[in-house]
Amino acid sequence: IHKMPVTPTVDTLSFFVVYMSAHIEPRSVSAYLSGISNKLEPYFPEVRANRSSYLVKRTLAGCMKLHSKPVKRKLPLSRNHVLTAITSLTPSSTHDDILFVAMLCTGFAGLMRLGELAVPDDRNIRDYRKCSLRSSVIGIDGGYGLDLPYHKGDRFFEGNRIRILRRGTFKPAPVFERYVASRDNVSRMNPYLWITSKNTVPTRSWFMARLRQLEPDTQFAGQSMRAGGATAMAEDGSPPHLIQ
């Protein structure tokens, strides 16, 4: 419709960047270019070289400066948030209350995302192969460990061994041990580590409803556990390579 040649030359790709950046986030335009290069390469072998050309790169960088919007991030949970959740537990607390606090402690101390602890609300995109298993839990000195089968950052599906240790006044192990005992009373047949009183893996909305009771501010969300845990480790003087 713009009467331009369909050949993905350096000029054509640069014009595409300028046009699209005026309508959508320039960071997305970069991903669009990669997809276009992948689809057109069988017909135009030079497309990847043109995509990586100096002109296209500088055009994209300029559009990001002109049109890009700041990335909005959720606030990190503080150590006080987690300690408040721990102290809220009483001898009569329900299984679901203990489950929430155990997930919160594990996500905070293990720098885990909510998607690594709970399943999506949409049943069509749930993948239970990502769920940690009860059989993977081990006890270690001053803490506990569990296996994370794989996650979105695990390119080779090797999984990770998560180790949760005591740090100062933050002692997650007693809460986790209490949860495991309660969990085994709910079901010893269910293979997954995190299960609700209904013997199902908790969903994102299940966790978020309880997080809102702890912290009503919507500036906090599931990723706040990972951000808060990383912040706490940095304050404790942990080396950057461990935080990453």
N, C-alpha and C positions, 0 to 999 in steps of 0.2 A: 504493500500500500504506500510505501515511501519511495517507490521507484528506485531502489538501490539494488546493486548486484547481490546475488545470493552467495557468491564466493566469499568464504570467511577470510578476507585479507586483513592485514593489520589495521587499515583504515576502517573497514567495515566493523571489526570487533571494537575498535575505539568508539565509533559512533554508537554502537549498541550499548556500551558502558554508560556513555553520557545520557542517552535516552532513558534507559532503565533506571538509572540513579535518580532521575527526576521524579520517579513514580514509586519506587520501593527502596528499602534499606540497601545502601551500597554493599554491605557485607554479604547480602544475599546474591548480589550481582556476580560476585566472585565465584560463588557456588554454581550459579547458572552457567557461567563461562566454562567451568570444568565439565558440567554435564553436556553442554553443546559440543565441546571438543571431543568427548567420548563418542557421541552419536555421529558426528560428521567425519571422524578420522578415516573410516573405510572409503569415503568418497573424496575427501580432501586431505591427503596425508600431511600436508603442511600446516594443518590447523593448530596442532599443539605448539609448533614453533612460533606461529603467529600469536597464539594466546600468551606465550611467555616473552613476547617481544618487549623492548624497552618502552615503546609508545603506549602499549596497552597497560602495562604495569603502572606507568606514571599517570595515565588517564584515570585508572581505578583509584590510585592513591589520592589524586586531586579531588575526585568525586566523594571520597570518604571524608575529606576535610570539609568540603562544602555542604554535603547533605546528610552525613551520618549523624545519628542521635546517640547520646550517651547510653551505655548499657545499664539497665536497671537491675540491681542485685538486691536480694533480700538481706536483711540485717542478720548478723551472726547471733546465735544463742550464747548467752554468757554462762559461766560456771555456776552462777547463782540460780539461773533458771533450772539447771539440772539438779542442783542440791535442793531446791524448793520442791521439785517433783519427788525426789527420794524421801524427803521428810514428810511428804503428804501421805505416804503409805502408813497404814495402821495394821494391827493384827487382823482386823476384820475386812481389809481391802479385798475387792473382788479379783478374780483371775485377770479380767481385762484391764483393770487398773495396774496390776503388777506387770502385765505384758507391755503396756504403754511405757512405763518407766524403764523397764529393761531394754526396750527398743531404743528409747531416748538415750540412755546411758551408753549403749553399744554404738549407736550412730555417732554420738558426740566423741567418745574416746577412740573409736576406730576410724574416724574421718570417713564415714560411710554416707552415701546418698540414700534418700528415702526409698528410691526405686530398688535398692539392694536389700531392703528390709521388708517392704510390702509389695503387693502386686497392684497393677493398674486397675482402675474402676471398670474400664472397658474389658469385658471378657474376651473380646476378639483378639486382643494384643497381649494377653497374659502368657507368660512362658515360665512354667514351674521348674524348668531346668535351672533357672537362675536362683531359685530359693535355696537357702542354706538348709542342710539336713541336721536332724537331731543327732545322728550318729557321728557328726563331725566335731561335736563339742568335746573339748578337753580341758582339764584343770591344770593350771600352771601356778607357780609360786607368786602369790600376790595378785592373781587375776584369772583369766580364762581365755580360751581360744576357740575359734570356729572357722569353718571353710566357707568361702564365697565362691561358688562354682565358676561363674564368669560374669562379667559386667561389660558395659559399653566401652570401657577403656582397655579391655582385655582382647587385644587383636588376635592372639593365638589360642584363645580358649584354654589357658593354663589354670585359671582360677587363682585365688589368693588365700593365704592363711592369715586371718585377722587375729591379732593378739591384743587383748584389753588388759591393761595394767593399772595398778593404783598409782595416782599422782597426787601427792599432798593429802588434802582432806577429801579428795574425790576418790571414793572407794566403790566402784560399780559391781564388784564380785558378789557381795552379799545379796544385792537386788537380783542379779542374774541367777544365782543359786536358788533363791526363793521362787523365781519364775519357773525354772526348770522343774522344780519339785511340783509346783502347781500344774505345769504343762503336762507332766507325766500322769497326773491324776485325771486330767481331762481326756487324754488318749495316749496310750503307748503304741498304738498301731499306726498313727499318722506319722509319716516319715519326715515331715518338715519341722524345722526348729520353732518357727514363730507360728503359733495357732491361737485363735480366740477361744472363748468359752463355747462357741458353736462348732468347734473343731474345724475351722476354716482358716486359711492364711489371711492375715489382715490386709485390707485394701488401703489405698492412699487416702480415701475419704474417711475411713475408720480412724486412721492415725491423725489426720488433720483436725477432725472434730475434737479429739482430746487435746491436741496441741493448742487449739483455740481456747480451751478451758484454762490451760496453763498460762498462755500469753494471747490475749484477744487482739493485739495489734497485728494487722494483716501484713505488716512489713516483715514479719517472720513467717517462714514456710519450711518445707521439708529440707531444702538445701541449707537451711540455717544451722542444722546440726553439724554438717561437715565444715562450714565456715567457722562456726564457733569453736569446734574442736581444734582446728588449725590455729586459730587466734590464741587459744589457751596454751597450746604447745609452744607457740612463738614467745608468749609471755613467760613461760617456764624456762626459756633458753634452749629449746630443742634445736638441733642442727637443721638447716633448711632442707637437706636431702631426705631427712626422715619425715618432715611435714609433707613433702611432695608425694 
